């Protein structure tokens, strides 16, 4: 696409944002929640230094996984905001053109 052209399909951008929201929900349901449940299931079954090291490692990974969920959410919101901003600017320009004659 040439640098002097701009085209954004607002509806498609909003659809992509919705897909990212669904991806985030799926990610949480299929990865984060089961890992949290697994850790809870291990409580009382396993103790000792190895268990503590494992729990520490799981906590770090849980934090990383939650950060990924936040990034997915941020991308979704950015896509939606771009679509809404462009739609708003396009409407303002159209109104200026309509009212200029």
C-alpha positions in Angstrom: 0.0 0.0 0.0 1.3 3.4 -0.9 2.3 5.8 1.9 -0.2 8.4 0.8 -3.2 6.1 1.2 -5.1 5.0 4.3 -7.8 2.4 4.5 -9.2 0.9 7.6 -12.2 -1.5 7.6 -13.7 -0.5 10.9 -16.0 -3.5 11.2 -13.2 -5.9 10.5 -10.9 -4.2 13.0 -13.7 -4.5 15.6 -14.1 -8.2 14.7 -10.3 -8.7 15.2 -10.6 -7.0 18.6 -13.4 -9.4 19.5 -11.3 -12.4 18.4 -8.5 -11.3 20.7 -11.0 -11.0 23.6 -12.2 -14.6 22.9 -8.5 -15.7 22.7 -7.9 -14.1 26.1 -10.9 -15.9 27.7 -9.8 -19.2 26.1 -6.2 -18.7 27.3 -7.4 -18.0 30.8 -9.8 -21.0 30.8 -7.5 -23.5 29.2 -4.1 -22.5 30.7 -4.1 -20.2 33.7 -7.0 -21.7 35.6 -5.9 -25.3 35.1 -2.3 -24.4 36.3 -3.8 -22.7 39.4 -6.0 -25.8 40.0 -3.0 -28.1 39.6 -1.0 -26.1 42.2 -3.9 -26.3 44.7 -4.2 -30.1 44.1 -0.5 -30.5 44.9 -0.9 -28.8 48.3 -0.6 -31.4 51.0 0.5 -34.1 48.6 4.1 -32.9 48.2 6.2 -31.0 50.8 9.9 -30.2 51.2 12.5 -28.1 49.5 11.8 -29.6 46.0 8.2 -28.7 46.5 9.1 -25.2 47.5 11.3 -24.8 44.5 8.5 -26.1 42.3 6.0 -23.7 43.8 8.4 -20.8 43.3 8.9 -21.7 39.7 5.1 -22.1 39.2 4.5 -18.7 40.7 7.0 -17.1 38.3 5.4 -18.8 35.4 1.9 -17.9 36.6 3.0 -14.2 36.7 4.4 -14.6 33.2 1.2 -16.2 32.0 -0.9 -13.5 33.5 1.3 -10.9 31.8 0.5 -12.6 28.5 -3.2 -12.3 29.2 -2.7 -8.6 29.9 -0.8 -8.2 26.6 -3.6 -9.9 24.7 -6.1 -7.6 26.4 -4.0 -4.6 25.5 -3.7 -5.6 21.9 -7.5 -6.1 21.7 -8.2 -2.7 23.2 -5.7 -1.0 20.9 -7.2 -2.6 17.8 -10.7 -1.5 19.0 -9.5 2.0 19.8 -7.9 2.4 16.4 -11.1 1.4 14.7 -13.2 3.7 16.8 -10.8 6.6 16.4 -10.6 6.2 12.7 -14.4 5.9 12.4 -14.8 9.1 14.5 -12.2 11.1 12.4 -13.8 9.8 9.2 -17.2 11.0 10.4 -15.9 14.4 11.4 -14.3 14.9 8.0 -17.4 13.8 6.2 -19.5 16.2 8.2 -17.1 19.1 7.5 -17.3 18.3 3.8 -21.1 18.1 3.9 -21.4 21.4 5.8 -18.9 23.3 3.7 -21.1 23.7 0.7 
